[in-house]
């Protein structure tokens, strides 16, 4: 998993993965999307492929890449206890704010409408 974090630390790789969330893409499409050179995109794709985050399949004279979510599930599972801790802390903050917030004031015109 450490390798997955190291791979995901690079912003261009995250951008490529974000594009692949929308569906498979060729190297050329990823070059157009990212604005990087073809060699740079190919280098990032090689690293992503070695980390198991993308898979490639040949299609005529090109390779088409798609996202492989298995390593991301491992990261998500690792993050789960932290997410629970953050959620519990945010719930406590919400409770504290609700308890210390003054009651909502009614607009002046609301009282006027109630008078006969």
MDAnalysis code that builds the backbone (N, CA, C; Angstrom):
import MDAnalysis as mda
import numpy as np

u = mda.Universe.empty(348, n_residues=116, atom_resindex=np.repeat(np.arange(116), 3), trajectory=True)
u.add_TopologyAttr("name", ["N", "CA", "C"] * 116)
u.add_TopologyAttr("resid", np.arange(1, 117))
u.add_TopologyAttr("resname", ["UNK", "UNK", "UNK", "UNK", "UNK", "UNK", "UNK", "UNK", "UNK", "UNK", "UNK", "UNK", "UNK", "UNK", "UNK", "UNK", "UNK", "UNK", "UNK", "UNK", "UNK", "UNK", "UNK", "UNK", "UNK", "UNK", "UNK", "UNK", "UNK", "UNK", "UNK", "UNK", "UNK", "UNK", "UNK", "UNK", "UNK", "UNK", "UNK", "UNK", "UNK", "UNK", "UNK", "UNK", "UNK", "UNK", "UNK", "UNK", "UNK", "UNK", "UNK", "UNK", "UNK", "UNK", "UNK", "UNK", "UNK", "UNK", "UNK", "UNK", "UNK", "UNK", "UNK", "UNK", "UNK", "UNK", "UNK", "UNK", "UNK", "UNK", "UNK", "UNK", "UNK", "UNK", "UNK", "UNK", "UNK", "UNK", "UNK", "UNK", "UNK", "UNK", "UNK", "UNK", "UNK", "UNK", "UNK", "UNK", "UNK", "UNK", "UNK", "UNK", "UNK", "UNK", "UNK", "UNK", "UNK", "UNK", "UNK", "UNK", "UNK", "UNK", "UNK", "UNK", "UNK", "UNK", "UNK", "UNK", "UNK", "UNK", "UNK", "UNK", "UNK", "UNK", "UNK", "UNK"])
u.atoms.positions = np.array([
    [0.827, -1.191, 0.000],
    [0.000, 0.000, 0.000],
    [0.871, 1.255, 0.000],
    [2.041, 1.193, 0.619],
    [2.939, 2.337, 0.629],
    [3.245, 2.759, -0.796],
    [3.462, 1.787, -1.682],
    [3.706, 2.116, -3.078],
    [2.526, 2.852, -3.696],
    [1.323, 2.442, -3.340],
    [0.130, 3.105, -3.876],
    [0.104, 4.566, -3.453],
    [0.408, 4.844, -2.182],
    [0.449, 6.225, -1.717],
    [1.524, 7.019, -2.451],
    [2.681, 6.422, -2.654],
    [3.766, 7.109, -3.361],
    [3.350, 7.417, -4.793],
    [2.689, 6.478, -5.428],
    [2.225, 6.690, -6.807],
    [1.168, 7.787, -6.843],
    [0.240, 7.764, -5.888],
    [-0.844, 8.747, -5.860],
    [-0.374, 10.137, -5.442],
    [0.813, 10.233, -4.881],
    [1.330, 11.537, -4.442],
    [1.597, 12.466, -5.622],
    [1.792, 11.922, -6.799],
    [2.130, 12.738, -7.965],
    [0.850, 13.282, -8.606],
    [0.703, 14.608, -8.715],
    [-0.553, 15.206, -9.209],
    [-0.947, 14.787, -10.620],
    [-0.002, 14.617, -11.517],
    [-0.357, 14.225, -12.887],
    [-0.942, 12.815, -12.920],
    [-0.442, 11.953, -12.058],
    [-0.999, 10.591, -12.000],
    [-2.421, 10.618, -11.473],
    [-2.673, 11.449, -10.473],
    [-4.049, 11.579, -9.973],
    [-4.953, 12.138, -11.071],
    [-4.449, 13.076, -11.851],
    [-5.239, 13.636, -12.951],
    [-5.573, 12.559, -13.982],
    [-4.602, 11.712, -14.289],
    [-4.841, 10.616, -15.237],
    [-5.888, 9.663, -14.668],
    [-5.774, 9.323, -13.389],
    [-6.771, 8.438, -12.767],
    [-8.153, 9.076, -12.769],
    [-8.208, 10.374, -12.504],
    [-9.508, 11.065, -12.542],
    [-10.122, 10.977, -13.926],
    [-9.318, 11.124, -14.953],
    [-9.838, 11.007, -16.325],
    [-10.333, 9.584, -16.585],
    [-9.589, 8.590, -16.096],
    [-9.968, 7.198, -16.336],
    [-11.208, 6.794, -15.540],
    [-11.591, 7.558, -14.528],
    [-12.860, 7.298, -13.831],
    [-14.032, 7.458, -14.780],
    [-13.866, 8.329, -15.768],
    [-14.940, 8.574, -16.747],
    [-15.049, 7.454, -17.770],
    [-14.016, 6.640, -17.893],
    [-14.007, 5.556, -18.867],
    [-12.625, 5.372, -19.442],
    [-12.473, 4.296, -20.189],
    [-11.158, 4.000, -20.734],
    [-10.715, 5.063, -21.719],
    [-9.378, 5.132, -21.921],
    [-8.822, 6.147, -22.805],
    [-7.496, 5.660, -23.369],
    [-7.196, 6.130, -24.556],
    [-5.908, 5.829, -25.175],
    [-4.861, 6.821, -24.663],
    [-3.611, 6.525, -24.949],
    [-2.540, 7.441, -24.559],
    [-2.775, 8.808, -25.191],
    [-3.155, 8.826, -26.462],
    [-3.414, 10.093, -27.154],
    [-4.509, 10.908, -26.482],
    [-5.573, 10.236, -26.065],
    [-6.652, 10.941, -25.374],
    [-6.173, 11.492, -24.025],
    [-5.330, 10.742, -23.346],
    [-4.793, 11.205, -22.068],
    [-3.818, 12.365, -22.261],
    [-3.073, 12.336, -23.366],
    [-2.189, 13.461, -23.700],
    [-3.030, 14.709, -23.929],
    [-4.085, 14.583, -24.721],
    [-4.967, 15.725, -24.993],
    [-5.597, 16.254, -23.708],
    [-6.001, 15.367, -22.844],
    [-6.669, 15.760, -21.594],
    [-5.702, 16.453, -20.637],
    [-4.509, 15.908, -20.516],
    [-3.574, 16.400, -19.500],
    [-2.710, 17.562, -19.966],
    [-2.481, 17.661, -21.270],
    [-1.574, 18.688, -21.771],
    [-0.107, 18.310, -21.620],
    [0.158, 17.108, -21.133],
    [1.532, 16.632, -21.014],
    [1.993, 16.060, -22.343],
    [3.291, 15.873, -22.472],
    [3.827, 15.244, -23.677],
    [3.487, 13.758, -23.667],
    [3.537, 13.143, -24.834],
    [3.256, 11.714, -24.932],
    [4.250, 10.896, -24.106],
    [5.568, 11.210, -24.155],
    [6.485, 10.438, -23.303],
    [6.179, 10.579, -21.809],
    [5.772, 11.763, -21.379],
    [5.454, 11.975, -19.956],
    [4.228, 11.158, -19.555],
    [3.187, 11.183, -20.388],
    [1.983, 10.402, -20.092],
    [2.311, 8.917, -20.068],
    [3.111, 8.472, -21.033],
    [3.488, 7.053, -21.070],
    [4.264, 6.652, -19.823],
    [5.145, 7.525, -19.345],
    [5.905, 7.245, -18.124],
    [4.958, 7.111, -16.930],
    [4.012, 8.044, -16.808],
    [3.058, 7.975, -15.701],
    [2.189, 6.725, -15.803],
    [1.779, 6.379, -17.003],
    [0.957, 5.179, -17.193],
    [1.736, 3.921, -16.821],
    [3.012, 3.871, -17.139],
    [3.836, 2.717, -16.775],
    [3.872, 2.567, -15.252],
    [4.066, 3.680, -14.550],
    [4.112, 3.646, -13.086],
    [2.750, 3.235, -12.516],
    [1.683, 3.787, -13.072],
    [0.331, 3.424, -12.624],
    [0.043, 1.950, -12.890],
    [0.514, 1.449, -14.031],
    [0.305, 0.044, -14.383],
    [1.097, -0.863, -13.427],
    [2.349, -0.500, -13.126],
    [3.167, -1.300, -12.219],
    [2.572, -1.324, -10.806],
    [1.888, -0.246, -10.417],
    [1.241, -0.180, -9.103],
    [-0.109, -0.885, -9.107],
    [-0.559, -1.333, -10.277],
    [-1.830, -2.038, -10.371],
    [-3.045, -1.132, -10.430],
    [-2.817, 0.177, -10.623],
    [-3.935, 1.127, -10.634],
    [-4.614, 1.240, -11.995],
    [-3.927, 0.844, -13.044],
    [-4.529, 0.833, -14.377],
    [-4.160, -0.470, -15.069],
    [-4.988, -0.848, -16.012],
    [-4.693, -1.989, -16.884],
    [-4.789, -1.499, -18.317],
    [-4.002, -2.141, -19.173],
    [-3.981, -1.758, -20.587],
    [-4.401, -2.952, -21.426],
    [-5.060, -2.632, -22.516],
    [-5.391, -3.680, -23.479],
    [-5.068, -3.149, -24.865],
    [-4.543, -4.011, -25.721],
    [-4.236, -3.551, -27.076],
    [-5.513, -3.380, -27.894],
    [-5.514, -2.347, -28.690],
    [-6.616, -2.102, -29.622],
    [-5.983, -1.572, -30.906],
    [-5.903, -2.422, -31.892],
    [-5.211, -2.113, -33.146],
    [-3.773, -1.705, -32.854],
    [-3.394, -0.504, -33.237],
    [-2.017, -0.039, -33.071],
    [-1.793, 0.747, -31.782],
    [-2.763, 0.752, -30.907],
    [-2.625, 1.546, -29.687],
    [-3.015, 0.717, -28.471],
    [-2.736, 1.292, -27.304],
    [-3.130, 0.672, -26.040],
    [-4.218, 1.538, -25.419],
    [-5.209, 0.887, -24.871],
    [-6.301, 1.582, -24.210],
    [-6.205, 1.241, -22.724],
    [-6.298, 2.273, -21.895],
    [-6.131, 2.117, -20.446],
    [-7.464, 2.285, -19.737],
    [-7.582, 1.531, -18.646],
    [-8.751, 1.690, -17.786],
    [-8.315, 1.567, -16.333],
    [-9.104, 2.130, -15.477],
    [-8.840, 2.146, -14.040],
    [-9.040, 0.763, -13.452],
    [-8.164, 0.381, -12.532],
    [-8.350, -0.836, -11.739],
    [-8.476, -0.377, -10.290],
    [-9.635, -0.546, -9.700],
    [-9.917, 0.038, -8.391],
    [-9.434, -0.803, -7.207],
    [-8.938, -2.004, -7.443],
    [-8.550, -2.863, -6.318],
    [-7.556, -2.177, -5.382],
    [-6.448, -1.599, -5.859],
    [-5.537, -0.931, -4.918],
    [-6.197, 0.252, -4.204],
    [-7.138, 0.910, -4.859],
    [-7.829, 2.031, -4.216],
    [-8.755, 1.540, -3.108],
    [-9.312, 0.356, -3.267],
    [-10.127, -0.226, -2.196],
    [-9.275, -0.486, -0.958],
    [-8.031, -0.918, -1.181],
    [-7.120, -1.148, -0.055],
    [-6.823, 0.171, 0.665],
    [-6.602, 1.237, -0.092],
    [-6.374, 2.554, 0.510],
    [-7.625, 2.986, 1.272],
    [-8.787, 2.797, 0.671],
    [-10.043, 3.173, 1.309],
    [-10.239, 2.401, 2.622],
    [-9.925, 1.109, 2.611],
    [-10.049, 0.302, 3.830],
    [-9.081, 0.803, 4.901],
    [-7.894, 1.188, 4.502],
    [-6.913, 1.715, 5.457],
    [-7.395, 3.034, 6.050],
    [-8.063, 3.859, 5.250],
    [-8.536, 5.168, 5.707],
    [-9.800, 5.089, 6.565],
    [-10.521, 3.991, 6.508],
    [-11.811, 3.872, 7.186],
    [-11.771, 4.260, 8.666],
    [-10.840, 3.755, 9.475],
    [-10.854, 4.156, 10.887],
    [-10.605, 5.651, 11.084],
    [-9.819, 6.254, 10.211],
    [-9.577, 7.697, 10.298],
    [-10.844, 8.474, 9.947],
    [-11.554, 8.005, 8.928],
    [-12.807, 8.646, 8.540],
    [-13.815, 8.572, 9.681],
    [-13.862, 7.437, 10.360],
    [-14.772, 7.290, 11.506],
    [-14.405, 8.271, 12.611],
    [-13.092, 8.410, 12.858],
    [-12.636, 9.337, 13.893],
    [-12.996, 10.775, 13.518],
    [-12.760, 11.159, 12.265],
    [-13.099, 12.513, 11.819],
    [-14.599, 12.743, 11.929],
    [-15.371, 11.753, 11.535],
    [-16.828, 11.884, 11.572],
    [-17.320, 12.066, 13.001],
    [-16.761, 11.292, 13.920],
    [-17.162, 11.414, 15.325],
    [-16.796, 12.794, 15.865],
    [-15.626, 13.291, 15.511],
    [-15.204, 14.620, 15.972],
    [-16.111, 15.701, 15.389],
    [-16.481, 15.565, 14.136],
    [-17.373, 16.548, 13.511],
    [-18.775, 16.483, 14.122],
    [-19.219, 15.283, 14.465],
    [-20.521, 15.150, 15.134],
    [-20.502, 15.853, 16.486],
    [-19.403, 15.685, 17.241],
    [-19.297, 16.355, 18.542],
    [-19.278, 17.874, 18.353],
    [-18.571, 18.349, 17.345],
    [-18.534, 19.792, 17.074],
    [-19.930, 20.296, 16.723],
    [-20.644, 19.564, 15.902],
    [-22.004, 19.945, 15.521],
    [-22.907, 20.011, 16.754],
    [-22.791, 19.014, 17.639],
    [-23.585, 19.013, 18.880],
    [-23.239, 20.220, 19.738],
    [-21.951, 20.523, 19.849],
    [-21.516, 21.667, 20.654],
    [-22.063, 22.976, 20.076],
    [-21.963, 23.129, 18.767],
    [-22.466, 24.357, 18.136],
    [-23.978, 24.490, 18.301],
    [-24.683, 23.378, 18.179],
    [-26.140, 23.420, 18.347],
    [-26.512, 23.806, 19.776],
    [-25.735, 23.346, 20.743],
    [-26.037, 23.642, 22.150],
    [-25.697, 25.081, 22.512],
    [-24.733, 25.679, 21.845],
    [-24.303, 27.044, 22.202],
    [-24.905, 28.098, 21.287],
    [-25.609, 27.703, 20.275],
    [-26.210, 28.648, 19.329],
    [-27.455, 29.255, 19.957],
    [-27.585, 30.580, 19.902],
    [-28.811, 31.187, 20.442],
    [-30.009, 30.776, 19.587],
    [-31.204, 30.767, 20.183],
    [-32.395, 30.392, 19.411],
    [-32.599, 31.359, 18.253],
    [-33.129, 30.846, 17.195],
    [-33.379, 31.674, 16.006],
    [-34.417, 32.732, 16.343],
    [-34.181, 33.933, 15.859],
    [-35.129, 35.032, 16.105],
    [-36.108, 35.095, 14.949],
    [-37.330, 35.361, 15.282],
    [-38.351, 35.500, 14.247],
    [-38.288, 36.909, 13.699],
    [-38.477, 37.078, 12.420],
    [-38.511, 38.442, 11.850],
    [-39.645, 39.245, 12.466],
    [-39.478, 40.555, 12.553],
    [-40.483, 41.443, 13.158],
    [-41.820, 41.332, 12.455],
    [-41.799, 41.197, 11.154],
    [-43.062, 41.142, 10.413],
    [-43.829, 39.865, 10.711],
    [-43.198, 38.824, 11.183],
    [-43.909, 37.590, 11.521],
    [-44.823, 37.823, 12.713],
    [-44.374, 38.621, 13.677],
    [-45.205, 38.923, 14.854],
    [-46.402, 39.779, 14.451],
    [-46.217, 40.685, 13.532],
    [-47.301, 41.569, 13.101],
    [-48.421, 40.805, 12.437],
    [-48.071, 39.739, 11.699],
    [-49.089, 38.976, 11.003],
    [-49.964, 38.205, 11.985],
    [-49.435, 37.859, 13.153],
    [-50.200, 37.090, 14.118],
    [-51.207, 37.934, 14.866],
    [-51.039, 39.264, 14.896],
    [-51.968, 40.128, 15.614],
    [-53.284, 40.221, 14.870],
    [-54.425, 40.160, 15.629],
    [-55.748, 40.264, 14.961],
    [-56.098, 41.659, 14.560],
])
